Amino acid sequence: MKGKYLAIIIAAIIFADQAMKFYIKLNFISGQEYDILGTWFRLHFIENEGMAWGWKFGGDFGKIILSLFRLAAVIWGVFLLNDFINKKFHKGFIICAGMIFAGALGNLIDSMFYGLIFENSDPFLQNVAHIFPKGGGYTGFLHGKVVDMLYFPLISTILPKWVPFWGGKEFDFFEPVFNIADASISVGVIIILIFQNTFFKKEVEGVIEN
């Protein structure tokens, strides 16, 4: 697979991810929700300071560590993808690796720059954020919040009381709110796990022959 084709795939994912995030950030107030397809697919604007799918990691210190780790991983990923292409890895594997890379870079962009260019989306003020506000952004470099908006509550019910620990409580599936970058990472990883025997067939055969 040629590098320029992989670059197009990565650029398309990042563009879609950032376009959606910009639209949500500039048009939704924090916590605002809009039904797309009934009640099971919604746009729900939240921001998180941590990992993918809204997970958190150790407050402000954890945030900067996570952002630096993402930056190092993205830089390393450039060389790794180039190595996969030069060694002629399976095209499907290279595309999945590119999806994972694009997702990591998409969320890294939020962490690096969103705090510098956007006004804070305050859940108490219920404001729609502006880009490049006069007083500057809401935080510094590498401290920006990741914008999430995709919400798929396919099942919303009350669990039976006989269910251990969670009986009688509300249950939503799928509960996490995520973004296109998160989805790109997850889909890339899942496809690699499902088709790993196909992607690494030559390597396995080579080991057996030796």
C-alpha positions, 0 to 999 in steps of 0.5 A, spaced: 500 500 500 502 506 498 503 512 503 499 517 499 493 513 500 494 511 507 495 519 508 488 520 504 485 516 509 488 519 515 486 526 513 479 524 511 478 521 518 481 527 522 477 532 517 471 529 519 472 528 526 475 535 527 469 538 523 464 535 527 467 537 534 468 544 531 460 544 529 458 541 536 463 546 540 460 552 536 453 551 536 451 547 542 451 548 550 454 544 555 450 538 556 445 539 550 442 533 546 439 533 540 435 526 537 438 524 530 434 517 529 429 517 534 431 516 541 437 511 540 442 515 536 443 522 539 448 528 539 450 529 546 455 535 547 460 533 553 467 535 554 472 530 558 479 531 560 481 524 560 482 518 555 477 516 550 470 514 552 470 519 557 475 516 562 479 520 566 486 520 568 489 523 575 486 530 574 491 536 571 497 532 572 494 526 569 492 530 563 498 533 562 502 526 562 496 523 558 497 529 553 505 528 552 504 520 552 499 522 546 504 526 543 509 521 543 505 516 541 503 520 535 510 521 533 512 514 534 506 512 530 509 516 523 515 512 523 511 505 525 506 506 519 512 508 514 515 501 517 509 497 516 508 500 508 516 499 507 515 491 509 509 490 505 504 488 511 497 486 509 493 492 506 488 491 511 492 491 517 496 498 515 489 501 514 487 499 521 493 502 524 492 508 520 485 509 523 488 508 530 493 513 528 488 518 526 484 517 532 489 518 536 491 524 533 484 527 532 484 527 540 491 530 541 489 536 537 483 537 542 488 537 547 493 541 544 489 547 541 482 547 543 484 550 550 487 556 546 482 557 541 476 556 544 472 559 549 470 555 555 463 551 554 460 553 561 455 548 564 452 553 569 452 559 564 449 555 559 453 559 553 455 557 546 462 557 546 466 562 541 472 561 537 478 566 538 475 569 544 478 576 546 480 574 552 484 568 550 482 561 550 480 557 557 486 554 558 493 553 556 497 548 551 496 541 552 490 542 557 484 542 552 478 538 553 476 533 548 469 534 545 465 528 545 458 528 542 456 521 539 451 517 544 447 511 542 443 509 548 440 503 544 437 500 550 434 504 556 431 500 562 430 498 569 434 492 571 430 486 575 431 487 582 434 480 582 440 482 578 446 482 583 449 489 585 445 493 580 438 490 581 433 496 580 437 501 577 437 504 571 441 501 565 443 504 559 446 500 553 450 504 550 452 509 555 459 512 553 458 518 549 464 518 544 467 522 538 469 520 531 476 519 533 474 514 539 470 510 534 476 510 529 481 507 534 476 502 536 474 500 529 481 499 527 483 495 534 477 490 533 478 489 526 485 487 527 483 482 533 478 479 528 482 478 522 489 477 525 490 470 522 489 474 515 493 480 516 499 476 519 498 469 515 505 470 511 509 472 518 506 465 521 507 461 515 514 464 515 515 462 522 512 455 521 517 454 515 523 456 519 
